[in-house]
Amino acid sequence: MILADFDTKQITAHIEGRIAATAIEEDPFPHLVIADLLPPEAYEAVLRHWPPDELFRINRSMERKDVNVRRDLADLPEPARSFWTELRAWTTAANRAIALRFAPYARLKYELFLGPRWQELIGEIAHIIGEAHLAYYSGKVGLAPHIDHPKLVTNAFLYCSERHEEEPELGTVLYAGRGFAMPDNKLALTAPLIARLLRRVKVVPYRANLCLAYLNTPRSFHGVDAMDLGDRHRRLLMFGSMLRIKDAVRLFGPEYAPP
């Protein structure tokens, strides 16, 4: 299927409909588990146009390999280049819809930082919603429970499995803090601290075209169990909404300015 066969309005309407139809789960933090986020033909195109391994860059997070769709677009072969350009319109629509769903829970993100006057202190802010990343993991992996950088407001992973069966062992584990929260992702939790401070709540299984989206708060602990994938690739399409650097610095402090 070529790019001209896709109707972006229909695809974004499908995405927005799936997000709207999925109930928000609040335990252990606000999140959505969205089945069939993309229409089948769009999802199959993601798998078909997936870039070759040599185009991915190593990321420090769990030795993840990344492609930033905007930054690395010129490196991608045609016709995949046109496809991924179009896909950013799909993920932008998804980011907007997800951010709207989580808007009623904004207190959970900001009050711990800013106190009861958080709404007044935030003021008018605009979110960056146009980024999209492709990522894969292979070999020995494992991501300890953590939260994301506070500039990230919402985050979403679309699992890009080539298999149809559900694989919980490759999924994302969600944790609840036992009265515990962290302002950022700089502290690496040790096994004794994890056992003492966190409670394992659920696993969102790795499954084709399943999307996990969540509000990134000081209590949004998530991780991946240690395993050896061998030559298997655990693939994700990652997208989210984030604060501009100047707003992150204003709200959270100068340590969040870029180097």
VMD Tcl script that draws the C-alpha trace (Angstrom):
set ca {
  {0.00 0.00 0.00}
  {1.40 3.39 -0.98}
  {1.01 6.66 0.88}
  {-1.70 7.91 -1.45}
  {-3.89 5.00 -0.31}
  {-4.09 6.46 3.22}
  {-6.75 8.98 4.18}
  {-5.22 10.88 7.09}
  {-8.57 12.34 8.15}
  {-10.04 8.84 8.42}
  {-6.99 7.52 10.25}
  {-6.90 10.37 12.77}
  {-10.66 10.00 13.28}
  {-10.09 6.30 14.02}
  {-7.28 7.15 16.49}
  {-9.35 9.82 18.23}
  {-12.32 7.45 18.41}
  {-10.25 4.68 19.98}
  {-8.82 7.09 22.58}
  {-12.26 8.50 23.39}
  {-13.80 5.02 23.72}
  {-11.16 3.74 26.17}
  {-11.82 4.19 29.88}
  {-9.13 5.87 31.98}
  {-7.75 3.54 34.65}
  {-6.60 5.36 37.80}
  {-4.71 2.57 39.60}
  {-1.81 3.03 40.09}
  {-1.84 6.34 38.14}
  {-4.01 7.67 35.30}
  {-3.43 5.59 32.18}
  {-5.13 4.25 29.07}
  {-4.67 0.82 27.50}
  {-5.92 1.34 23.95}
  {-6.48 -1.67 21.73}
  {-6.17 -1.29 17.95}
  {-5.02 2.33 18.07}
  {-4.30 2.31 14.33}
  {-6.51 0.91 11.57}
  {-5.15 -2.49 10.49}
  {-3.77 -1.26 7.18}
  {-1.97 1.66 8.88}
  {-0.48 -0.65 11.51}
  {0.77 -3.08 8.85}
  {2.40 -0.13 7.08}
  {4.30 0.75 10.28}
  {5.76 -2.76 10.33}
  {6.49 -2.73 6.60}
  {8.29 0.62 6.64}
  {10.18 -0.01 9.91}
  {13.75 1.28 9.34}
  {16.73 -1.07 9.13}
  {18.71 -1.61 12.34}
  {21.71 0.39 11.16}
  {19.70 3.62 11.16}
  {18.94 3.42 14.90}
  {21.09 5.27 17.45}
  {21.89 3.94 20.92}
  {19.97 5.62 23.73}
  {21.17 5.38 27.34}
  {17.77 4.10 28.47}
  {18.10 0.32 28.75}
  {20.44 0.38 25.73}
  {17.45 1.26 23.61}
  {17.96 1.96 19.92}
  {16.12 5.05 18.65}
  {15.07 6.85 15.50}
  {13.65 10.34 15.97}
  {11.23 10.62 13.06}
  {11.75 14.37 12.61}
  {15.49 14.52 13.29}
  {16.45 11.43 11.32}
  {13.98 11.80 8.45}
  {16.65 12.55 5.86}
  {18.40 9.26 6.69}
  {15.31 7.17 6.00}
  {14.86 5.61 2.57}
  {12.02 6.48 0.24}
  {9.13 5.65 0.17}
  {9.40 5.23 3.95}
  {10.38 8.90 4.32}
  {7.01 10.04 3.04}
  {5.20 7.51 5.19}
  {6.89 8.58 8.43}
  {6.22 12.24 7.63}
  {2.54 11.38 7.37}
  {2.65 9.29 10.52}
  {3.70 12.35 12.54}
  {0.29 13.83 11.72}
  {-1.30 10.70 13.20}
  {0.75 10.79 16.40}
  {0.18 14.54 16.77}
  {-3.57 13.92 16.69}
  {-3.14 11.11 19.22}
  {-1.08 13.34 21.53}
  {-3.73 16.05 21.43}
  {-6.54 13.59 22.20}
  {-4.59 11.89 25.01}
  {-3.67 15.22 26.61}
  {-7.34 16.23 26.62}
  {-8.35 12.96 28.30}
  {-5.80 13.47 31.09}
  {-6.42 17.20 31.59}
  {-8.78 16.63 34.57}
  {-5.91 14.90 36.40}
  {-3.37 17.73 36.02}
  {-3.28 18.28 39.79}
  {-1.54 14.91 40.19}
  {1.35 16.15 38.05}
  {1.84 19.69 39.35}
  {0.62 19.99 42.94}
  {3.55 18.09 44.46}
  {5.95 20.55 42.81}
  {4.00 23.79 43.14}
  {1.63 23.37 46.09}
  {-2.09 24.23 46.29}
  {-1.67 27.30 44.04}
  {-0.44 25.11 41.17}
  {-3.11 26.26 38.71}
  {-2.27 29.91 39.27}
  {1.46 29.29 38.98}
  {1.21 27.28 35.76}
  {-0.57 30.04 33.86}
  {-0.85 29.65 30.11}
  {1.42 26.93 28.71}
  {1.61 25.30 25.30}
  {2.60 21.68 24.89}
  {4.96 20.33 22.24}
  {3.06 17.49 20.57}
  {4.75 16.90 17.21}
  {7.55 14.47 18.12}
  {7.55 10.73 17.41}
  {10.25 8.12 18.04}
  {10.79 4.58 16.87}
  {12.61 2.33 19.31}
  {13.62 -1.25 19.74}
  {15.33 -3.40 22.37}
  {17.17 -6.67 21.88}
  {19.55 -8.90 23.83}
  {19.59 -8.50 27.63}
  {17.16 -5.81 28.76}
  {15.52 -4.63 31.96}
  {14.29 -1.25 33.12}
  {13.92 -0.64 36.85}
  {10.84 1.23 38.08}
  {11.18 4.94 37.34}
  {9.26 8.04 36.35}
  {9.92 10.13 33.25}
  {11.54 13.57 33.07}
  {9.05 16.12 34.48}
  {8.98 18.13 31.25}
  {7.09 15.16 29.75}
  {3.37 15.64 30.41}
  {1.94 12.55 28.74}
  {3.71 9.58 27.25}
  {2.50 6.78 24.97}
  {3.96 3.55 23.60}
  {2.40 1.76 20.66}
  {3.66 -1.81 20.73}
  {4.80 -2.78 17.23}
  {4.89 -6.55 17.54}
  {5.06 -8.68 14.40}
  {3.15 -11.42 16.27}
  {-0.55 -11.55 17.00}
  {-0.42 -13.28 20.39}
  {-0.25 -11.37 23.65}
  {3.15 -11.52 25.42}
  {2.88 -10.28 29.03}
  {6.54 -11.05 29.75}
  {7.53 -8.33 27.24}
  {5.06 -5.79 28.60}
  {5.33 -2.69 30.76}
  {4.96 -3.08 34.53}
  {3.06 -0.38 36.44}
  {3.84 0.28 40.11}
  {2.18 2.17 42.95}
  {4.27 4.08 45.46}
  {3.68 3.26 49.12}
  {3.35 6.97 49.94}
  {6.44 7.55 47.82}
  {7.01 9.98 44.93}
  {10.02 11.35 43.04}
  {10.39 14.79 41.42}
  {12.40 13.48 38.45}
  {14.08 10.40 36.99}
  {17.60 11.05 38.32}
  {17.44 8.66 41.27}
  {18.13 5.01 40.44}
  {16.11 2.87 42.81}
  {17.89 -0.16 44.26}
  {16.18 -3.52 44.72}
  {15.73 -3.04 48.52}
  {14.17 0.40 47.96}
  {11.87 -0.96 45.26}
  {10.68 -3.72 47.58}
  {10.13 -1.25 50.41}
  {8.64 1.71 48.54}
  {6.75 0.32 45.56}
  {3.97 -2.19 44.92}
  {3.67 -4.01 41.59}
  {0.12 -3.42 40.35}
  {-0.24 -4.71 36.78}
  {1.46 -5.56 33.51}
  {0.33 -4.01 30.24}
  {1.18 -6.85 27.84}
  {3.18 -6.51 24.66}
  {0.66 -6.99 21.88}
  {0.35 -5.85 18.29}
  {-1.27 -2.42 17.90}
  {-1.83 -1.99 21.66}
  {-1.04 1.44 23.08}
  {-0.21 2.33 26.68}
  {-0.67 6.05 27.38}
  {-0.27 7.70 30.78}
  {0.00 10.99 32.62}
  {3.59 11.48 33.79}
  {3.42 12.43 37.46}
  {5.85 12.08 40.39}
  {4.09 8.77 41.10}
  {3.89 7.29 37.59}
  {6.34 4.44 38.24}
  {6.79 1.97 35.40}
  {9.46 -0.42 34.17}
  {10.27 -3.57 32.24}
  {11.27 -6.90 33.78}
  {14.81 -8.15 33.16}
  {15.00 -10.69 30.36}
  {17.16 -11.85 27.48}
  {15.44 -11.22 24.17}
  {18.23 -12.77 22.12}
  {17.77 -11.67 18.51}
  {14.11 -10.77 19.06}
  {13.21 -7.08 18.77}
  {10.79 -5.45 21.19}
  {9.56 -2.53 19.09}
  {7.77 0.66 20.10}
  {6.36 3.74 18.43}
  {6.75 6.38 21.14}
  {5.01 9.76 21.28}
  {3.89 12.22 23.92}
  {3.29 15.83 24.92}
  {5.90 17.89 26.72}
  {6.53 21.31 28.17}
  {8.73 23.83 26.44}
  {12.12 24.14 28.13}
  {11.36 27.67 29.35}
  {8.17 26.45 31.06}
  {9.94 23.45 32.60}
  {12.61 25.78 34.02}
  {10.00 28.23 35.30}
  {7.94 25.53 37.01}
  {10.57 23.03 38.17}
  {13.83 24.98 38.44}
  {16.97 25.97 36.50}
  {18.39 22.44 36.63}
  {15.97 21.60 33.82}
  {17.59 24.07 31.42}
  {19.41 22.40 28.50}
  {23.21 22.13 28.88}
}
mol new
graphics top color blue
foreach p $ca { graphics top sphere $p radius 0.5 }
foreach p [lrange $ca 0 end-1] q [lrange $ca 1 end] { graphics top cylinder $p $q radius 0.2 }
display resetview
